[in-house]
Amino acid sequence: MSLKWSGLSPELLLTLDRRSAEPLRCQVERQVREAIRTQRLQAGERLPSSRELARALGLSRGVVQDCYAQLQAEGYLVTRVGSATRVAECAYVPAAPMTAPTPPAAPPRLLADFRAAVPHLGGFPLDDWLRALREAGRSLPTADLDYGDPRGSAVLREVVAGYLRRVRAAAADPEHLVVCAGYAQGLDLALRTLARTGVDTVAYEDPGSPASIGAAAEAAGLSAVPVPVDEHGLDVRALAATRARAVVVTPAHQWPTGVAMAPDRRIALIKWAERQGAFVIEDDYDAEFRYDREPVGCLQGLAADRVISIGTVSKSLAPALRIGWMLCPPALAREISTAKYLSDRGSPVLDQLALARLIESGRYDRHLRRMRTTYAARRRALTTALATHAPGVAVTGLAAGFHAVAHLGEGADEQGVIAAARARSVGLYGMSACRSTARRGDGPAQLVLGFGDVSESAIAEGIAAIGDLLAGP
């Protein structure tokens, strides 16, 4: 027979063979001994009492007591009056290897890590989130614990639709809104749905996100083609020269250059989509954070039947929440909803209701105001530090978001600067990683400086440490 004790951690499986010539007591001793030797039972772990084990195995208690006594004598177990039988602390010490392996070197602590696309993680409103979770849990209908609508909670869809109409000038209909697990899943659902409608090629901005979009396109069975970006945003003429019938864009705050798509480009892009029967996938990733420019509405508000707009709380709250949404064209809403159902049956409901509560209560808007103040201060710290320690370096893309582009001097070695900065414990990241393979070595030397999760003092210290590297020879 086999037995698993759920009270043990980790679980232990014993198998007794009553037809074997080996005595049952010896079988129990051998298997418990082996469990300790192989560390399935670890030092200090509790074993069942002799009475519990005897009952479970169908043995006399005396047989189990004899087993425990033998294993205690061998040093495998310790037994104290009034206490559980446990594995001895020194029951098993693995033999040292012939050559001790060299432990991996600990990663050096960085003075500043200018990794982009990361918000101020320490600013996550944990108290507000926990309060929203409690409020949502107290009013949670029992029926909402079922699988429910794969599009997501009707409550959250209504709240998010209202928020997007108010803040992003979106044409947001909750019936055509699908809650997803962040941007990555939203992009995957969009591309897979478009592939089923006959789309075989998707375009993307260059520079942009070639690796993530390329991987998502490949998974959906699509080809991915780059389209250049200039100071006005995506080059729509270059897009029209491709055979793409879908394109992924970041119009409000282009990743990573930081430019906003010019009004005439927006109109041209919509006309292209209408003329080609194509679709635009809008990544509306950090439009909440702007400083010295007027708000830019989402592209979806201009052409709801041609734009799939994906938004998340990854930048406004935290990536770990994995909550996003898709505003779907009416013609694709059912297909995308079905794709979501097949993917995971729907997103966690309690978290959706907590987010709805956070937005409805006004605490979400209050958090965004705090973060705008924080990021504005960090932006000032960055520009001040660069002006002091690398005055010849031009900086662009600062009108919104929490990253900037630093333009290194003529002939600068982008990768060399990154490596030298790392040697001084400063994390830098190059624009070349954002370019398509064909253009990776052609562009000027530039750095994408994220300041969302870097304190003002760390920004000042980090730039001071590498100012001469940025300024060049």
SVG drawing of the C-alpha trace seen along z (x, -y; Angstrom):
<svg xmlns="http://www.w3.org/2000/svg" viewBox="-24 -73 64 87">
<polyline fill="none" stroke="black" stroke-width="0.4" points="0.0,0.0 1.0,-3.6 0.6,-6.5 1.1,-10.3 1.0,-12.3 -0.4,-15.7 0.9,-17.0 4.5,-16.6 6.5,-19.1 7.6,-17.9 5.2,-15.0 6.6,-11.5 5.4,-8.5 5.7,-5.0 5.0,-1.8 4.6,1.5 4.7,4.8 3.1,7.5 4.1,10.2 7.8,9.4 10.1,11.5 11.4,8.3 9.8,7.8 7.3,4.9 9.3,3.3 12.4,3.3 10.5,1.8 9.4,-1.1 12.9,-1.6 14.5,-1.5 12.1,-3.9 12.2,-6.5 16.0,-6.2 16.2,-6.7 13.9,-9.7 16.2,-11.4 19.4,-10.4 18.0,-11.9 16.7,-15.0 13.1,-14.4 12.7,-14.6 14.9,-17.5 16.5,-18.3 13.9,-19.3 10.9,-18.0 8.2,-16.3 7.2,-12.7 3.7,-11.3 3.3,-9.8 3.8,-6.1 0.0,-5.7 -0.9,-7.7 1.6,-5.9 0.6,-2.5 -3.1,-3.2 -2.4,-4.6 -0.2,-1.6 -2.3,1.0 0.6,2.1 0.8,2.6 2.0,-0.4 4.8,1.7 6.3,2.3 6.4,-1.5 7.9,-2.2 10.6,0.3 11.3,-1.4 11.6,-4.8 13.8,-3.4 16.2,-1.9 16.4,-5.0 17.0,-7.1 19.8,-4.8 21.3,-5.3 21.2,-9.0 18.5,-9.7 15.7,-10.7 15.3,-12.5 12.5,-11.8 11.6,-13.8 8.9,-13.1 5.8,-15.2 7.2,-16.3 7.0,-15.0 9.5,-12.7 11.7,-14.7 14.6,-14.3 17.9,-14.9 19.8,-18.0 22.9,-16.0 21.1,-13.1 22.6,-13.6 25.4,-15.8 26.1,-15.5 29.6,-14.6 31.8,-17.4 32.5,-17.4 36.1,-16.5 36.5,-20.1 34.4,-22.8 32.6,-24.8 33.3,-28.5 30.3,-30.4 28.9,-32.8 30.0,-36.4 27.4,-38.6 26.2,-41.3 27.8,-44.6 25.5,-47.2 24.9,-50.0 25.1,-53.6 22.3,-54.2 20.5,-51.9 18.9,-53.9 16.7,-51.1 13.8,-52.4 10.1,-51.5 10.2,-50.9 8.0,-53.1 8.8,-54.2 8.2,-50.8 8.6,-52.2 5.7,-54.6 3.2,-51.8 0.1,-52.8 0.1,-49.6 -2.3,-50.9 -4.7,-52.2 -4.5,-48.9 -5.1,-46.7 -8.0,-49.0 -9.5,-48.6 -9.1,-44.8 -10.9,-44.7 -13.7,-46.9 -14.1,-44.8 -14.0,-41.6 -16.7,-42.7 -19.1,-43.5 -18.1,-40.6 -21.2,-38.7 -20.9,-34.9 -21.7,-34.6 -18.6,-36.6 -16.5,-33.7 -17.5,-31.7 -15.6,-31.8 -17.6,-34.7 -17.3,-36.8 -13.9,-36.2 -14.0,-40.0 -13.6,-40.7 -15.6,-42.1 -18.5,-44.2 -17.9,-46.6 -14.2,-47.2 -15.1,-47.5 -17.6,-50.2 -15.2,-52.1 -12.3,-51.8 -14.4,-52.8 -15.5,-55.9 -12.0,-56.7 -10.6,-56.4 -13.4,-58.6 -12.6,-61.2 -8.8,-61.1 -7.8,-59.7 -10.6,-61.0 -11.3,-57.4 -14.5,-56.1 -14.8,-53.5 -17.7,-51.1 -17.5,-48.6 -19.1,-46.0 -16.1,-46.2 -13.5,-46.3 -11.5,-43.2 -9.5,-43.0 -6.2,-41.3 -3.0,-40.4 -0.9,-43.4 0.3,-44.6 2.1,-41.4 -1.1,-39.4 -3.0,-42.2 -0.6,-42.2 -0.7,-38.5 -4.5,-38.4 -4.6,-41.1 -2.1,-39.5 -3.6,-36.1 -7.0,-37.5 -5.7,-39.5 -3.9,-36.4 -7.3,-34.5 -8.8,-37.3 -6.1,-36.9 -3.5,-39.4 0.0,-38.0 2.3,-40.9 2.5,-43.4 4.6,-46.5 6.3,-48.2 8.1,-51.4 11.9,-51.5 13.3,-52.3 10.8,-50.6 10.4,-47.2 11.7,-44.8 12.4,-41.9 9.0,-41.7 6.9,-42.5 8.9,-40.2 8.5,-37.3 4.7,-38.0 4.3,-38.2 6.2,-34.9 4.0,-33.2 0.9,-34.3 2.4,-33.2 3.0,-36.7 5.9,-38.4 7.1,-41.6 8.6,-44.5 10.2,-47.7 9.0,-51.2 11.2,-54.2 10.3,-56.9 11.4,-60.5 10.7,-63.6 7.0,-63.5 6.4,-59.9 5.9,-56.9 6.6,-57.5 3.2,-56.6 4.6,-56.8 7.1,-54.1 4.4,-52.1 2.3,-52.2 5.2,-50.8 5.0,-47.6 2.5,-44.8 1.5,-45.1 -2.2,-45.2 -1.5,-45.9 0.9,-48.2 1.9,-48.6 2.5,-52.2 3.0,-54.3 1.5,-57.6 1.1,-59.6 4.7,-59.1 6.8,-57.1 8.9,-54.4 11.8,-55.1 12.4,-58.5 9.7,-60.2 8.1,-62.2 4.3,-62.6 2.9,-61.6 2.1,-64.8 -1.6,-65.5 -1.1,-65.1 0.6,-61.7 -2.3,-60.6 -4.8,-61.4 -2.6,-59.8 -2.3,-56.6 -6.0,-56.4 -6.6,-56.9 -4.0,-54.2 -5.9,-51.8 -9.2,-52.6 -7.8,-52.4 -6.1,-49.0 -8.7,-47.5 -6.0,-47.4 -5.8,-47.7 -3.7,-49.9 -2.6,-48.4 -2.0,-51.4 0.2,-50.9 -1.0,-53.7 1.7,-52.9 2.5,-56.0 0.3,-58.8 -0.7,-59.8 2.7,-61.4 3.3,-64.7 5.1,-67.8 5.4,-70.7 3.1,-69.9 -0.6,-69.7 -2.4,-66.3 -2.4,-64.1 -5.6,-61.9 -5.4,-58.3 -5.6,-57.4 -8.5,-55.1 -10.8,-58.1 -10.4,-59.1 -11.1,-55.7 -12.6,-53.2 -13.4,-50.8 -9.7,-50.6 -7.7,-50.9 -7.1,-48.3 -5.9,-50.3 -4.1,-48.6 -3.6,-50.2 -2.3,-48.9 -1.5,-49.9 2.1,-48.6 3.4,-52.2 0.8,-53.9 0.8,-51.4 3.2,-48.4 4.0,-45.8 3.5,-43.0 -0.3,-43.6 -0.6,-42.3 -3.8,-44.2 -4.5,-45.7 -7.4,-46.3 -8.1,-46.3 -10.4,-48.7 -11.5,-46.5 -13.1,-47.5 -16.6,-46.2 -15.8,-43.9 -13.0,-42.2 -14.5,-42.3 -16.1,-38.9 -13.0,-37.2 -10.7,-38.8 -13.0,-37.9 -13.0,-34.3 -9.2,-34.3 -9.0,-35.5 -11.4,-32.7 -9.2,-30.1 -6.1,-31.6 -7.0,-31.7 -10.8,-31.8 -10.4,-35.4 -8.4,-37.5 -8.5,-37.4 -11.8,-39.0 -10.9,-40.3 -8.0,-42.3 -10.3,-43.7 -12.8,-44.8 -10.1,-46.3 -8.8,-48.4 -12.4,-49.5 -12.7,-50.6 -9.4,-52.4 -10.4,-54.4 -14.0,-55.1 -12.8,-56.3 -10.5,-59.0 -7.5,-57.4 -6.1,-56.3 -6.1,-59.9 -4.5,-61.1 -1.7,-58.5 -1.1,-59.7 -0.8,-63.3 1.8,-62.2 3.8,-60.3 3.7,-63.2 5.3,-65.3 7.9,-62.6 8.8,-62.1 9.0,-65.8 11.5,-66.2 13.6,-63.2 13.5,-64.7 14.9,-68.0 17.6,-66.1 18.6,-64.3 18.8,-67.5 20.6,-69.3 23.2,-66.5 23.7,-66.3 24.1,-70.1 26.7,-70.0 28.7,-66.9 28.1,-66.4 27.0,-69.8 27.7,-68.9 25.1,-66.0 21.8,-66.9 18.7,-65.3 15.3,-64.8 12.1,-63.0 11.5,-64.7 8.0,-66.1 6.3,-63.1 6.9,-59.7 9.9,-58.8 12.7,-58.2 14.9,-60.4 17.3,-60.0 20.8,-61.2 22.6,-61.9 26.3,-61.1 28.9,-63.0 30.1,-62.3 32.0,-59.1 31.1,-57.9 31.1,-54.2 27.7,-53.4 28.5,-50.0 31.9,-51.2 30.3,-53.9 27.8,-51.4 30.6,-48.9 32.8,-51.7 29.8,-53.0 29.1,-49.5 32.7,-49.3 31.9,-52.4 28.7,-50.8 26.2,-52.7 23.7,-50.9 23.2,-52.4 21.2,-51.1 21.7,-51.9 19.3,-52.9 20.8,-50.2 18.8,-47.5 15.6,-49.3 16.5,-49.3 15.7,-46.6 18.5,-44.2 19.0,-45.9 19.5,-49.3 21.2,-48.4 24.6,-49.6 23.5,-52.6 22.1,-55.0 23.9,-57.6 25.2,-56.7 22.3,-57.3 21.3,-56.2 17.8,-55.6 17.9,-56.9 15.1,-55.7 14.6,-57.7 11.3,-56.3 12.8,-54.1 16.0,-56.1 16.0,-58.5 17.1,-62.1 20.3,-61.5 21.1,-58.4 20.6,-60.2 23.0,-63.0 25.6,-60.5 25.3,-58.2 25.7,-61.0 28.5,-62.6 30.4,-59.2 30.1,-58.9 29.9,-62.5 33.2,-62.3 32.2,-59.2 29.1,-60.8 30.9,-64.0 33.4,-62.0 37.1,-62.5"/>
</svg>
